[in-house]
Amino acid sequence: MTIVDMLGQSGVLTLLGMGIVFSFLIILIISVTLVGKFIHAIGADNDVAQPATTTGGGTAPVIAAITAAVTEYRKTNL
């Protein structure tokens, strides 16, 4: 087997591998798109479409809740 033959085989193997990966990515994109459309069709994304309303000044309660959760986690796990 000459170097030219080996380079030819390696080129074919490279293109085959890239084709398989590209095909898998296309199938993955199509699958994710279809699942997204299905979830939207059955209405399972209603809670995501409506933003949460907070009382008491915007993001301050959220920051307070996160701080309290992190503090409690550190008390019990560290």
N, CA, C and O atoms as a Tripos MOL2 file, in Angstrom:
@<TRIPOS>MOLECULE
protein
  312   311    78     0     0
PROTEIN
NO_CHARGES

@<TRIPOS>ATOM
      1 N           0.8500   -1.1640    0.0000 N.3       1 MET1
      2 CA          0.0000    0.0000    0.0000 C.3       1 MET1
      3 C           0.9070    1.2430    0.0000 C.2       1 MET1
      4 O           1.7980    1.3780    0.8390 O.2       1 MET1
      5 N           0.6690    2.1060   -0.9200 N.am      2 THR2
      6 CA          1.5010    3.3000   -1.0400 C.3       2 THR2
      7 C           0.9290    4.4340   -0.1960 C.2       2 THR2
      8 O          -0.1840    4.3490    0.3230 O.2       2 THR2
      9 N           1.7120    5.4880   -0.0760 N.am      3 ILE3
     10 CA          1.2810    6.6440    0.7060 C.3       3 ILE3
     11 C           0.0600    7.3080    0.0700 C.2       3 ILE3
     12 O          -0.7970    7.8340    0.7800 O.2       3 ILE3
     13 N          -0.0260    7.2870   -1.2460 N.am      4 VAL4
     14 CA         -1.1640    7.8830   -1.9420 C.3       4 VAL4
     15 C          -2.4450    7.1130   -1.6140 C.2       4 VAL4
     16 O          -3.5010    7.7070   -1.3930 O.2       4 VAL4
     17 N          -2.3350    5.7880   -1.5870 N.am      5 ASP5
     18 CA         -3.4990    4.9670   -1.2230 C.3       5 ASP5
     19 C          -3.9420    5.2360    0.2190 C.2       5 ASP5
     20 O          -5.1350    5.3400    0.5080 O.2       5 ASP5
     21 N          -2.9670    5.3450    1.1070 N.am      6 MET6
     22 CA         -3.2950    5.5980    2.5120 C.3       6 MET6
     23 C          -3.9230    6.9810    2.6890 C.2       6 MET6
     24 O          -4.8560    7.1380    3.4760 O.2       6 MET6
     25 N          -3.4260    7.9720    1.9750 N.am      7 LEU7
     26 CA         -4.0160    9.3000    2.0410 C.3       7 LEU7
     27 C          -5.4360    9.2940    1.4690 C.2       7 LEU7
     28 O          -6.3190    9.9820    1.9820 O.2       7 LEU7
     29 N          -5.6470    8.5250    0.4160 N.am      8 GLY8
     30 CA         -6.9850    8.4130   -0.1600 C.3       8 GLY8
     31 C          -7.9620    7.7770    0.8140 C.2       8 GLY8
     32 O          -9.0870    8.2520    0.9700 O.2       8 GLY8
     33 N          -7.5370    6.7070    1.4650 N.am      9 GLN9
     34 CA         -8.3960    6.0470    2.4350 C.3       9 GLN9
     35 C          -8.6770    6.9390    3.6460 C.2       9 GLN9
     36 O          -9.7930    6.9660    4.1660 O.2       9 GLN9
     37 N          -7.6570    7.6590    4.0810 N.am     10 SER10
     38 CA         -7.8750    8.5490    5.2270 C.3      10 SER10
     39 C          -8.8200    9.6920    4.8570 C.2      10 SER10
     40 O          -9.6120   10.1290    5.6910 O.2      10 SER10
     41 N          -8.7470   10.1770    3.6260 N.am     11 GLY11
     42 CA         -9.6680   11.2200    3.1780 C.3      11 GLY11
     43 C         -11.1040   10.7200    3.1370 C.2      11 GLY11
     44 O         -12.0260   11.4190    3.5570 O.2      11 GLY11
     45 N         -11.2880    9.5030    2.6260 N.am     12 VAL12
     46 CA        -12.6260    8.9240    2.5760 C.3      12 VAL12
     47 C         -13.1700    8.7120    3.9890 C.2      12 VAL12
     48 O         -14.3370    8.9940    4.2600 O.2      12 VAL12
     49 N         -12.3230    8.2160    4.8810 N.am     13 LEU13
     50 CA        -12.7470    7.9930    6.2570 C.3      13 LEU13
     51 C         -13.0970    9.3160    6.9500 C.2      13 LEU13
     52 O         -14.0560    9.3830    7.7180 O.2      13 LEU13
     53 N         -12.3260   10.3500    6.6790 N.am     14 THR14
     54 CA        -12.6130   11.6670    7.2550 C.3      14 THR14
     55 C         -13.9460   12.1900    6.7550 C.2      14 THR14
     56 O         -14.7600   12.6610    7.5500 O.2      14 THR14
     57 N         -14.1820   12.1190    5.4710 N.am     15 LEU15
     58 CA        -15.4470   12.6040    4.9150 C.3      15 LEU15
     59 C         -16.6250   11.7790    5.4150 C.2      15 LEU15
     60 O         -17.6960   12.3250    5.6800 O.2      15 LEU15
     61 N         -16.4380   10.4840    5.5450 N.am     16 LEU16
     62 CA        -17.5000    9.6280    6.0640 C.3      16 LEU16
     63 C         -17.8350    9.9950    7.5080 C.2      16 LEU16
     64 O         -19.0090   10.1030    7.8630 O.2      16 LEU16
     65 N         -16.8210   10.1860    8.3360 N.am     17 GLY17
     66 CA        -17.0450   10.5620    9.7230 C.3      17 GLY17
     67 C         -17.7290   11.9100    9.8460 C.2      17 GLY17
     68 O         -18.6470   12.0750   10.6500 O.2      17 GLY17
     69 N         -17.2820   12.8810    9.0460 N.am     18 MET18
     70 CA        -17.9030   14.1960    9.0840 C.3      18 MET18
     71 C         -19.3470   14.1310    8.5960 C.2      18 MET18
     72 O         -20.2100   14.8370    9.1170 O.2      18 MET18
     73 N         -19.6090   13.3010    7.6170 N.am     19 GLY19
     74 CA        -20.9800   13.1380    7.1180 C.3      19 GLY19
     75 C         -21.9000   12.5300    8.1580 C.2      19 GLY19
     76 O         -23.0550   12.9330    8.2890 O.2      19 GLY19
     77 N         -21.3810   11.5520    8.9020 N.am     20 ILE20
     78 CA        -22.1880   10.9210    9.9530 C.3      20 ILE20
     79 C         -22.4970   11.9240   11.0590 C.2      20 ILE20
     80 O         -23.6340   12.0000   11.5250 O.2      20 ILE20
     81 N         -21.5030   12.6880   11.4790 N.am     21 VAL21
     82 CA        -21.7210   13.6910   12.5270 C.3      21 VAL21
     83 C         -22.7000   14.7600   12.0460 C.2      21 VAL21
     84 O         -23.5950   15.1570   12.7920 O.2      21 VAL21
     85 N         -22.5420   15.2210   10.8240 N.am     22 PHE22
     86 CA        -23.4440   16.2330   10.2720 C.3      22 PHE22
     87 C         -24.8730   15.6920   10.2070 C.2      22 PHE22
     88 O         -25.8200   16.4040   10.5420 O.2      22 PHE22
     89 N         -25.0310   14.4510    9.7820 N.am     23 SER23
     90 CA        -26.3550   13.8430    9.7130 C.3      23 SER23
     91 C         -26.9820   13.7420   11.0950 C.2      23 SER23
     92 O         -28.1670   14.0270   11.2660 O.2      23 SER23
     93 N         -26.1890   13.3370   12.0780 N.am     24 PHE24
     94 CA        -26.7010   13.2480   13.4380 C.3      24 PHE24
     95 C         -27.1430   14.6200   13.9400 C.2      24 PHE24
     96 O         -28.1910   14.7340   14.5760 O.2      24 PHE24
     97 N         -26.3620   15.6600   13.6630 N.am     25 LEU25
     98 CA        -26.7320   17.0010   14.1120 C.3      25 LEU25
     99 C         -28.0220   17.4740   13.4490 C.2      25 LEU25
    100 O         -28.8470   18.1190   14.0970 O.2      25 LEU25
    101 N         -28.2050   17.1640   12.1770 N.am     26 ILE26
    102 CA        -29.4330   17.5370   11.4860 C.3      26 ILE26
    103 C         -30.6280   16.8220   12.1250 C.2      26 ILE26
    104 O         -31.6700   17.4330   12.3670 O.2      26 ILE26
    105 N         -30.4670   15.5270   12.3950 N.am     27 ILE27
    106 CA        -31.5450   14.7630   13.0370 C.3      27 ILE27
    107 C         -31.8400   15.3290   14.4180 C.2      27 ILE27
    108 O         -33.0040   15.4160   14.8100 O.2      27 ILE27
    109 N         -30.8070   15.7170   15.1630 N.am     28 LEU28
    110 CA        -30.9870   16.2930   16.4890 C.3      28 LEU28
    111 C         -31.7400   17.6180   16.4270 C.2      28 LEU28
    112 O         -32.6340   17.8590   17.2390 O.2      28 LEU28
    113 N         -31.3900   18.4710   15.4800 N.am     29 ILE29
    114 CA        -32.0710   19.7640   15.3260 C.3      29 ILE29
    115 C         -33.5390   19.5540   14.9750 C.2      29 ILE29
    116 O         -34.4120   20.2250   15.5250 O.2      29 ILE29
    117 N         -33.8130   18.6330   14.0680 N.am     30 ILE30
    118 CA        -35.1960   18.3570   13.6770 C.3      30 ILE30
    119 C         -35.9840   17.8040   14.8680 C.2      30 ILE30
    120 O         -37.1340   18.1850   15.0850 O.2      30 ILE30
    121 N         -35.3640   16.9090   15.6360 N.am     31 SER31
    122 CA        -36.0460   16.3260   16.7930 C.3      31 SER31
    123 C         -36.3700   17.3800   17.8420 C.2      31 SER31
    124 O         -37.4790   17.4040   18.3770 O.2      31 SER31
    125 N         -35.4080   18.2530   18.1410 N.am     32 VAL32
    126 CA        -35.6420   19.2950   19.1480 C.3      32 VAL32
    127 C         -36.7320   20.2510   18.6740 C.2      32 VAL32
    128 O         -37.5660   20.6840   19.4690 O.2      32 VAL32
    129 N         -36.7300   20.5810   17.3910 N.am     33 THR33
    130 CA        -37.7610   21.4630   16.8470 C.3      33 THR33
    131 C         -39.1390   20.8230   16.9500 C.2      33 THR33
    132 O         -40.1020   21.4850   17.3380 O.2      33 THR33
    133 N         -39.2390   19.5500   16.6090 N.am     34 LEU34
    134 CA        -40.5290   18.8610   16.6830 C.3      34 LEU34
    135 C         -41.0250   18.7350   18.1180 C.2      34 LEU34
    136 O         -42.2160   18.9120   18.3770 O.2      34 LEU34
    137 N         -40.1290   18.4330   19.0520 N.am     35 VAL35
    138 CA        -40.5320   18.3380   20.4500 C.3      35 VAL35
    139 C         -40.9870   19.7040   20.9610 C.2      35 VAL35
    140 O         -41.9540   19.7880   21.7190 O.2      35 VAL35
    141 N         -40.3070   20.7680   20.5560 N.am     36 GLY36
    142 CA        -40.7190   22.1130   20.9380 C.3      36 GLY36
    143 C         -42.0930   22.4560   20.4120 C.2      36 GLY36
    144 O         -42.9010   23.0480   21.1260 O.2      36 GLY36
    145 N         -42.3710   22.0910   19.1660 N.am     37 LYS37
    146 CA        -43.6910   22.3420   18.5940 C.3      37 LYS37
    147 C         -44.7550   21.5100   19.2930 C.2      37 LYS37
    148 O         -45.8740   21.9800   19.5010 O.2      37 LYS37
    149 N         -44.4130   20.2700   19.6590 N.am     38 PHE38
    150 CA        -45.3580   19.4050   20.3570 C.3      38 PHE38
    151 C         -45.6890   19.9680   21.7370 C.2      38 PHE38
    152 O         -46.8520   19.9960   22.1390 O.2      38 PHE38
    153 N         -44.6740   20.4090   22.4510 N.am     39 ILE39
    154 CA        -44.8980   20.9740   23.7830 C.3      39 ILE39
    155 C         -45.7450   22.2390   23.6890 C.2      39 ILE39
    156 O         -46.6230   22.4720   24.5190 O.2      39 ILE39
    157 N         -45.4760   23.0490   22.6750 N.am     40 HIS40
    158 CA        -46.2710   24.2600   22.4800 C.3      40 HIS40
    159 C         -47.7160   23.9050   22.1070 C.2      40 HIS40
    160 O         -48.6510   24.5780   22.5390 O.2      40 HIS40
    161 N         -47.8990   22.8450   21.3040 N.am     41 ALA41
    162 CA        -49.2320   22.4550   20.8610 C.3      41 ALA41
    163 C         -50.0880   21.9430   22.0180 C.2      41 ALA41
    164 O         -51.2900   22.2050   22.0580 O.2      41 ALA41
    165 N         -49.4820   21.2160   22.9600 N.am     42 ILE42
    166 CA        -50.2770   20.6890   24.0700 C.3      42 ILE42
    167 C         -50.4050   21.7090   25.1970 C.2      42 ILE42
    168 O         -51.1230   21.4690   26.1680 O.2      42 ILE42
    169 N         -49.7230   22.8330   25.0790 N.am     43 GLY43
    170 CA        -49.8740   23.9000   26.0520 C.3      43 GLY43
    171 C         -49.0560   23.7330   27.3080 C.2      43 GLY43
    172 O         -49.3790   24.3290   28.3360 O.2      43 GLY43
    173 N         -48.0110   22.9420   27.2530 N.am     44 ALA44
    174 CA        -47.1830   22.7190   28.4340 C.3      44 ALA44
    175 C         -46.2210   23.8660   28.6970 C.2      44 ALA44
    176 O         -45.5240   23.8590   29.7110 O.2      44 ALA44
    177 N         -46.1660   24.8400   27.8170 N.am     45 ASP45
    178 CA        -45.2460   25.9610   28.0000 C.3      45 ASP45
    179 C         -45.9580   27.2230   28.4560 C.2      45 ASP45
    180 O         -45.4010   28.3150   28.3430 O.2      45 ASP45
    181 N         -47.1610   27.1010   28.9620 N.am     46 ASN46
    182 CA        -47.9120   28.2760   29.4030 C.3      46 ASN46
    183 C         -47.2260   29.0100   30.5360 C.2      46 ASN46
    184 O         -47.2220   30.2410   30.5610 O.2      46 ASN46
    185 N         -46.6420   28.2730   31.4800 N.am     47 ASP47
    186 CA        -45.9950   28.9370   32.5940 C.3      47 ASP47
    187 C         -44.7290   29.6670   32.1670 C.2      47 ASP47
    188 O         -44.3100   30.6110   32.8370 O.2      47 ASP47
    189 N         -44.1190   29.2550   31.0790 N.am     48 VAL48
    190 CA        -42.9200   29.9120   30.5820 C.3      48 VAL48
    191 C         -43.2890   31.1850   29.8350 C.2      48 VAL48
    192 O         -42.5270   32.1520   29.8640 O.2      48 VAL48
    193 N         -44.4230   31.2110   29.1740 N.am     49 ALA49
    194 CA        -44.8080   32.3520   28.3510 C.3      49 ALA49
    195 C         -45.2070   33.5490   29.1900 C.2      49 ALA49
    196 O         -45.0770   34.6870   28.7380 O.2      49 ALA49
    197 N         -45.6910   33.3180   30.4020 N.am     50 GLN50
    198 CA        -46.1310   34.4180   31.2420 C.3      50 GLN50
    199 C         -45.0470   34.7300   32.2640 C.2      50 GLN50
    200 O         -44.6910   33.8650   33.0640 O.2      50 GLN50
    201 N         -44.5170   35.9480   32.2540 N.am     51 PRO51
    202 CA        -43.4600   36.2750   33.2140 C.3      51 PRO51
    203 C         -44.0140   36.3390   34.6390 C.2      51 PRO51
    204 O         -45.1570   36.7350   34.8650 O.2      51 PRO51
    205 N         -43.1920   35.9470   35.5660 N.am     52 ALA52
    206 CA        -43.6150   35.9520   36.9610 C.3      52 ALA52
    207 C         -43.6950   37.3900   37.4620 C.2      52 ALA52
    208 O         -42.8420   38.2250   37.1590 O.2      52 ALA52
    209 N         -44.7220   37.6480   38.2190 N.am     53 THR53
    210 CA        -44.8600   38.9830   38.7980 C.3      53 THR53
    211 C         -44.4210   38.9220   40.2470 C.2      53 THR53
    212 O         -44.7990   38.0150   40.9880 O.2      53 THR53
    213 N         -43.6290   39.8850   40.6370 N.am     54 THR54
    214 CA        -43.1620   39.9380   42.0140 C.3      54 THR54
    215 C         -43.7340   41.1770   42.6750 C.2      54 THR54
    216 O         -43.9390   42.2080   42.0350 O.2      54 THR54
    217 N         -43.9790   41.0590   43.9380 N.am     55 THR55
    218 CA        -44.4850   42.2070   44.6720 C.3      55 THR55
    219 C         -43.3710   42.7330   45.5570 C.2      55 THR55
    220 O         -42.5830   41.9630   46.1070 O.2      55 THR55
    221 N         -43.3110   44.0250   45.6860 N.am     56 GLY56
    222 CA        -42.3420   44.5940   46.5910 C.3      56 GLY56
    223 C         -41.0870   45.0920   45.9190 C.2      56 GLY56
    224 O         -40.0360   45.1270   46.5600 O.2      56 GLY56
    225 N         -41.1410   45.4710   44.6830 N.am     57 GLY57
    226 CA        -40.0010   46.1650   44.1070 C.3      57 GLY57
    227 C         -39.1190   45.3930   43.1610 C.2      57 GLY57
    228 O         -37.8980   45.5400   43.2200 O.2      57 GLY57
    229 N         -39.6700   44.5910   42.3050 N.am     58 GLY58
    230 CA        -38.8680   44.0140   41.2240 C.3      58 GLY58
    231 C         -38.0500   42.8170   41.6290 C.2      58 GLY58
    232 O         -38.5990   41.8090   42.0720 O.2      58 GLY58
    233 N         -36.7280   42.9130   41.4830 N.am     59 THR59
    234 CA        -35.8600   41.7600   41.6670 C.3      59 THR59
    235 C         -35.3560   41.6060   43.0870 C.2      59 THR59
    236 O         -34.7010   40.6090   43.3870 O.2      59 THR59
    237 N         -35.6330   42.5480   43.9720 N.am     60 ALA60
    238 CA        -35.1330   42.4560   45.3510 C.3      60 ALA60
    239 C         -35.6300   41.2000   46.0670 C.2      60 ALA60
    240 O         -34.8310   40.5590   46.7480 O.2      60 ALA60
    241 N         -36.9040   40.8120   45.9540 N.am     61 PRO61
    242 CA        -37.3380   39.5740   46.6200 C.3      61 PRO61
    243 C         -36.6520   38.3330   46.0510 C.2      61 PRO61
    244 O         -36.3760   37.3780   46.7770 O.2      61 PRO61
    245 N         -36.3870   38.3570   44.7720 N.am     62 VAL62
    246 CA        -35.7210   37.2100   44.1480 C.3      62 VAL62
    247 C         -34.2980   37.0940   44.6780 C.2      62 VAL62
    248 O         -33.8430   36.0010   45.0150 O.2      62 VAL62
    249 N         -33.6040   38.2130   44.7520 N.am     63 ILE63
    250 CA        -32.2340   38.2050   45.2670 C.3      63 ILE63
    251 C         -32.2240   37.7640   46.7290 C.2      63 ILE63
    252 O         -31.3350   37.0200   47.1440 O.2      63 ILE63
    253 N         -33.1870   38.2070   47.4960 N.am     64 ALA64
    254 CA        -33.2710   37.8110   48.9040 C.3      64 ALA64
    255 C         -33.5210   36.3160   49.0370 C.2      64 ALA64
    256 O         -32.9320   35.6610   49.8960 O.2      64 ALA64
    257 N         -34.3910   35.7750   48.1940 N.am     65 ALA65
    258 CA        -34.6820   34.3380   48.2470 C.3      65 ALA65
    259 C         -33.4530   33.5240   47.8600 C.2      65 ALA65
    260 O         -33.1690   32.5040   48.4870 O.2      65 ALA65
    261 N         -32.7270   33.9540   46.8460 N.am     66 ILE66
    262 CA        -31.5240   33.2350   46.4230 C.3      66 ILE66
    263 C         -30.4680   33.2970   47.5190 C.2      66 ILE66
    264 O         -29.8160   32.2940   47.8100 O.2      66 ILE66
    265 N         -30.2960   34.4580   48.1220 N.am     67 THR67
    266 CA        -29.3250   34.6010   49.2030 C.3      67 THR67
    267 C         -29.6700   33.6960   50.3790 C.2      67 THR67
    268 O         -28.7900   33.0590   50.9570 O.2      67 THR67
    269 N         -30.9380   33.6410   50.7260 N.am     68 ALA68
    270 CA        -31.3650   32.7780   51.8360 C.3      68 ALA68
    271 C         -31.1400   31.3060   51.5000 C.2      68 ALA68
    272 O         -30.7260   30.5300   52.3610 O.2      68 ALA68
    273 N         -31.4060   30.9240   50.2700 N.am     69 ALA69
    274 CA        -31.2180   29.5260   49.8670 C.3      69 ALA69
    275 C         -29.7460   29.1470   49.8920 C.2      69 ALA69
    276 O         -29.3950   28.0620   50.3560 O.2      69 ALA69
    277 N         -28.8850   30.0200   49.4030 N.am     70 VAL70
    278 CA        -27.4510   29.7370   49.3870 C.3      70 VAL70
    279 C         -26.9160   29.6700   50.8120 C.2      70 VAL70
    280 O         -26.0930   28.8090   51.1220 O.2      70 VAL70
    281 N         -27.3680   30.5600   51.6720 N.am     71 THR71
    282 CA        -26.9360   30.5530   53.0630 C.3      71 THR71
    283 C         -27.3510   29.2590   53.7700 C.2      71 THR71
    284 O         -26.5620   28.6640   54.5040 O.2      71 THR71
    285 N         -28.5860   28.8340   53.5450 N.am     72 GLU72
    286 CA        -29.0610   27.5840   54.1520 C.3      72 GLU72
    287 C         -28.3050   26.3870   53.6240 C.2      72 GLU72
    288 O         -28.0020   25.4660   54.3830 O.2      72 GLU72
    289 N         -27.9950   26.3800   52.3430 N.am     73 TYR73
    290 CA        -27.2350   25.2830   51.7440 C.3      73 TYR73
    291 C         -25.8450   25.2090   52.3670 C.2      73 TYR73
    292 O         -25.3580   24.1280   52.6970 O.2      73 TYR73
    293 N         -25.2240   26.3510   52.5200 N.am     74 ARG74
    294 CA        -23.8680   26.3600   53.1110 C.3      74 ARG74
    295 C         -23.8750   25.9200   54.5700 C.2      74 ARG74
    296 O         -22.9100   25.3080   55.0280 O.2      74 ARG74
    297 N         -24.9220   26.2140   55.2970 N.am     75 LYS75
    298 CA        -25.0090   25.7970   56.6840 C.3      75 LYS75
    299 C         -25.0690   24.2770   56.8000 C.2      75 LYS75
    300 O         -24.4350   23.6870   57.6750 O.2      75 LYS75
    301 N         -25.8390   23.6460   55.9060 N.am     76 THR76
    302 CA        -26.0830   22.2150   56.0420 C.3      76 THR76
    303 C         -25.0860   21.3580   55.2800 C.2      76 THR76
    304 O         -24.9530   20.1750   55.5930 O.2      76 THR76
    305 N         -24.3820   21.8960   54.2980 N.am     77 ASN77
    306 CA        -23.5360   21.0560   53.4470 C.3      77 ASN77
    307 C         -22.0510   21.3590   53.5460 C.2      77 ASN77
    308 O         -21.2420   20.6140   52.9920 O.2      77 ASN77
    309 N         -21.6720   22.4050   54.2170 N.am     78 LEU78
    310 CA        -20.2340   22.7140   54.2850 C.3      78 LEU78
    311 C         -19.6940   22.6230   55.6720 C.2      78 LEU78
    312 O         -18.5040   22.8550   55.8880 O.2      78 LEU78
@<TRIPOS>BOND
     1     1     2 1
     2     2     3 1
     3     3     4 2
     4     3     5 am
     5     5     6 1
     6     6     7 1
     7     7     8 2
     8     7     9 am
     9     9    10 1
    10    10    11 1
    11    11    12 2
    12    11    13 am
    13    13    14 1
    14    14    15 1
    15    15    16 2
    16    15    17 am
    17    17    18 1
    18    18    19 1
    19    19    20 2
    20    19    21 am
    21    21    22 1
    22    22    23 1
    23    23    24 2
    24    23    25 am
    25    25    26 1
    26    26    27 1
    27    27    28 2
    28    27    29 am
    29    29    30 1
    30    30    31 1
    31    31    32 2
    32    31    33 am
    33    33    34 1
    34    34    35 1
    35    35    36 2
    36    35    37 am
    37    37    38 1
    38    38    39 1
    39    39    40 2
    40    39    41 am
    41    41    42 1
    42    42    43 1
    43    43    44 2
    44    43    45 am
    45    45    46 1
    46    46    47 1
    47    47    48 2
    48    47    49 am
    49    49    50 1
    50    50    51 1
    51    51    52 2
    52    51    53 am
    53    53    54 1
    54    54    55 1
    55    55    56 2
    56    55    57 am
    57    57    58 1
    58    58    59 1
    59    59    60 2
    60    59    61 am
    61    61    62 1
    62    62    63 1
    63    63    64 2
    64    63    65 am
    65    65    66 1
    66    66    67 1
    67    67    68 2
    68    67    69 am
    69    69    70 1
    70    70    71 1
    71    71    72 2
    72    71    73 am
    73    73    74 1
    74    74    75 1
    75    75    76 2
    76    75    77 am
    77    77    78 1
    78    78    79 1
    79    79    80 2
    80    79    81 am
    81    81    82 1
    82    82    83 1
    83    83    84 2
    84    83    85 am
    85    85    86 1
    86    86    87 1
    87    87    88 2
    88    87    89 am
    89    89    90 1
    90    90    91 1
    91    91    92 2
    92    91    93 am
    93    93    94 1
    94    94    95 1
    95    95    96 2
    96    95    97 am
    97    97    98 1
    98    98    99 1
    99    99   100 2
   100    99   101 am
   101   101   102 1
   102   102   103 1
   103   103   104 2
   104   103   105 am
   105   105   106 1
   106   106   107 1
   107   107   108 2
   108   107   109 am
   109   109   110 1
   110   110   111 1
   111   111   112 2
   112   111   113 am
   113   113   114 1
   114   114   115 1
   115   115   116 2
   116   115   117 am
   117   117   118 1
   118   118   119 1
   119   119   120 2
   120   119   121 am
   121   121   122 1
   122   122   123 1
   123   123   124 2
   124   123   125 am
   125   125   126 1
   126   126   127 1
   127   127   128 2
   128   127   129 am
   129   129   130 1
   130   130   131 1
   131   131   132 2
   132   131   133 am
   133   133   134 1
   134   134   135 1
   135   135   136 2
   136   135   137 am
   137   137   138 1
   138   138   139 1
   139   139   140 2
   140   139   141 am
   141   141   142 1
   142   142   143 1
   143   143   144 2
   144   143   145 am
   145   145   146 1
   146   146   147 1
   147   147   148 2
   148   147   149 am
   149   149   150 1
   150   150   151 1
   151   151   152 2
   152   151   153 am
   153   153   154 1
   154   154   155 1
   155   155   156 2
   156   155   157 am
   157   157   158 1
   158   158   159 1
   159   159   160 2
   160   159   161 am
   161   161   162 1
   162   162   163 1
   163   163   164 2
   164   163   165 am
   165   165   166 1
   166   166   167 1
   167   167   168 2
   168   167   169 am
   169   169   170 1
   170   170   171 1
   171   171   172 2
   172   171   173 am
   173   173   174 1
   174   174   175 1
   175   175   176 2
   176   175   177 am
   177   177   178 1
   178   178   179 1
   179   179   180 2
   180   179   181 am
   181   181   182 1
   182   182   183 1
   183   183   184 2
   184   183   185 am
   185   185   186 1
   186   186   187 1
   187   187   188 2
   188   187   189 am
   189   189   190 1
   190   190   191 1
   191   191   192 2
   192   191   193 am
   193   193   194 1
   194   194   195 1
   195   195   196 2
   196   195   197 am
   197   197   198 1
   198   198   199 1
   199   199   200 2
   200   199   201 am
   201   201   202 1
   202   202   203 1
   203   203   204 2
   204   203   205 am
   205   205   206 1
   206   206   207 1
   207   207   208 2
   208   207   209 am
   209   209   210 1
   210   210   211 1
   211   211   212 2
   212   211   213 am
   213   213   214 1
   214   214   215 1
   215   215   216 2
   216   215   217 am
   217   217   218 1
   218   218   219 1
   219   219   220 2
   220   219   221 am
   221   221   222 1
   222   222   223 1
   223   223   224 2
   224   223   225 am
   225   225   226 1
   226   226   227 1
   227   227   228 2
   228   227   229 am
   229   229   230 1
   230   230   231 1
   231   231   232 2
   232   231   233 am
   233   233   234 1
   234   234   235 1
   235   235   236 2
   236   235   237 am
   237   237   238 1
   238   238   239 1
   239   239   240 2
   240   239   241 am
   241   241   242 1
   242   242   243 1
   243   243   244 2
   244   243   245 am
   245   245   246 1
   246   246   247 1
   247   247   248 2
   248   247   249 am
   249   249   250 1
   250   250   251 1
   251   251   252 2
   252   251   253 am
   253   253   254 1
   254   254   255 1
   255   255   256 2
   256   255   257 am
   257   257   258 1
   258   258   259 1
   259   259   260 2
   260   259   261 am
   261   261   262 1
   262   262   263 1
   263   263   264 2
   264   263   265 am
   265   265   266 1
   266   266   267 1
   267   267   268 2
   268   267   269 am
   269   269   270 1
   270   270   271 1
   271   271   272 2
   272   271   273 am
   273   273   274 1
   274   274   275 1
   275   275   276 2
   276   275   277 am
   277   277   278 1
   278   278   279 1
   279   279   280 2
   280   279   281 am
   281   281   282 1
   282   282   283 1
   283   283   284 2
   284   283   285 am
   285   285   286 1
   286   286   287 1
   287   287   288 2
   288   287   289 am
   289   289   290 1
   290   290   291 1
   291   291   292 2
   292   291   293 am
   293   293   294 1
   294   294   295 1
   295   295   296 2
   296   295   297 am
   297   297   298 1
   298   298   299 1
   299   299   300 2
   300   299   301 am
   301   301   302 1
   302   302   303 1
   303   303   304 2
   304   303   305 am
   305   305   306 1
   306   306   307 1
   307   307   308 2
   308   307   309 am
   309   309   310 1
   310   310   311 1
   311   311   312 2
@<TRIPOS>SUBSTRUCTURE
     1 MET1         2 RESIDUE 1 A MET
     2 THR2         6 RESIDUE 1 A THR
     3 ILE3        10 RESIDUE 1 A ILE
     4 VAL4        14 RESIDUE 1 A VAL
     5 ASP5        18 RESIDUE 1 A ASP
     6 MET6        22 RESIDUE 1 A MET
     7 LEU7        26 RESIDUE 1 A LEU
     8 GLY8        30 RESIDUE 1 A GLY
     9 GLN9        34 RESIDUE 1 A GLN
    10 SER10       38 RESIDUE 1 A SER
    11 GLY11       42 RESIDUE 1 A GLY
    12 VAL12       46 RESIDUE 1 A VAL
    13 LEU13       50 RESIDUE 1 A LEU
    14 THR14       54 RESIDUE 1 A THR
    15 LEU15       58 RESIDUE 1 A LEU
    16 LEU16       62 RESIDUE 1 A LEU
    17 GLY17       66 RESIDUE 1 A GLY
    18 MET18       70 RESIDUE 1 A MET
    19 GLY19       74 RESIDUE 1 A GLY
    20 ILE20       78 RESIDUE 1 A ILE
    21 VAL21       82 RESIDUE 1 A VAL
    22 PHE22       86 RESIDUE 1 A PHE
    23 SER23       90 RESIDUE 1 A SER
    24 PHE24       94 RESIDUE 1 A PHE
    25 LEU25       98 RESIDUE 1 A LEU
    26 ILE26      102 RESIDUE 1 A ILE
    27 ILE27      106 RESIDUE 1 A ILE
    28 LEU28      110 RESIDUE 1 A LEU
    29 ILE29      114 RESIDUE 1 A ILE
    30 ILE30      118 RESIDUE 1 A ILE
    31 SER31      122 RESIDUE 1 A SER
    32 VAL32      126 RESIDUE 1 A VAL
    33 THR33      130 RESIDUE 1 A THR
    34 LEU34      134 RESIDUE 1 A LEU
    35 VAL35      138 RESIDUE 1 A VAL
    36 GLY36      142 RESIDUE 1 A GLY
    37 LYS37      146 RESIDUE 1 A LYS
    38 PHE38      150 RESIDUE 1 A PHE
    39 ILE39      154 RESIDUE 1 A ILE
    40 HIS40      158 RESIDUE 1 A HIS
    41 ALA41      162 RESIDUE 1 A ALA
    42 ILE42      166 RESIDUE 1 A ILE
    43 GLY43      170 RESIDUE 1 A GLY
    44 ALA44      174 RESIDUE 1 A ALA
    45 ASP45      178 RESIDUE 1 A ASP
    46 ASN46      182 RESIDUE 1 A ASN
    47 ASP47      186 RESIDUE 1 A ASP
    48 VAL48      190 RESIDUE 1 A VAL
    49 ALA49      194 RESIDUE 1 A ALA
    50 GLN50      198 RESIDUE 1 A GLN
    51 PRO51      202 RESIDUE 1 A PRO
    52 ALA52      206 RESIDUE 1 A ALA
    53 THR53      210 RESIDUE 1 A THR
    54 THR54      214 RESIDUE 1 A THR
    55 THR55      218 RESIDUE 1 A THR
    56 GLY56      222 RESIDUE 1 A GLY
    57 GLY57      226 RESIDUE 1 A GLY
    58 GLY58      230 RESIDUE 1 A GLY
    59 THR59      234 RESIDUE 1 A THR
    60 ALA60      238 RESIDUE 1 A ALA
    61 PRO61      242 RESIDUE 1 A PRO
    62 VAL62      246 RESIDUE 1 A VAL
    63 ILE63      250 RESIDUE 1 A ILE
    64 ALA64      254 RESIDUE 1 A ALA
    65 ALA65      258 RESIDUE 1 A ALA
    66 ILE66      262 RESIDUE 1 A ILE
    67 THR67      266 RESIDUE 1 A THR
    68 ALA68      270 RESIDUE 1 A ALA
    69 ALA69      274 RESIDUE 1 A ALA
    70 VAL70      278 RESIDUE 1 A VAL
    71 THR71      282 RESIDUE 1 A THR
    72 GLU72      286 RESIDUE 1 A GLU
    73 TYR73      290 RESIDUE 1 A TYR
    74 ARG74      294 RESIDUE 1 A ARG
    75 LYS75      298 RESIDUE 1 A LYS
    76 THR76      302 RESIDUE 1 A THR
    77 ASN77      306 RESIDUE 1 A ASN
    78 LEU78      310 RESIDUE 1 A LEU
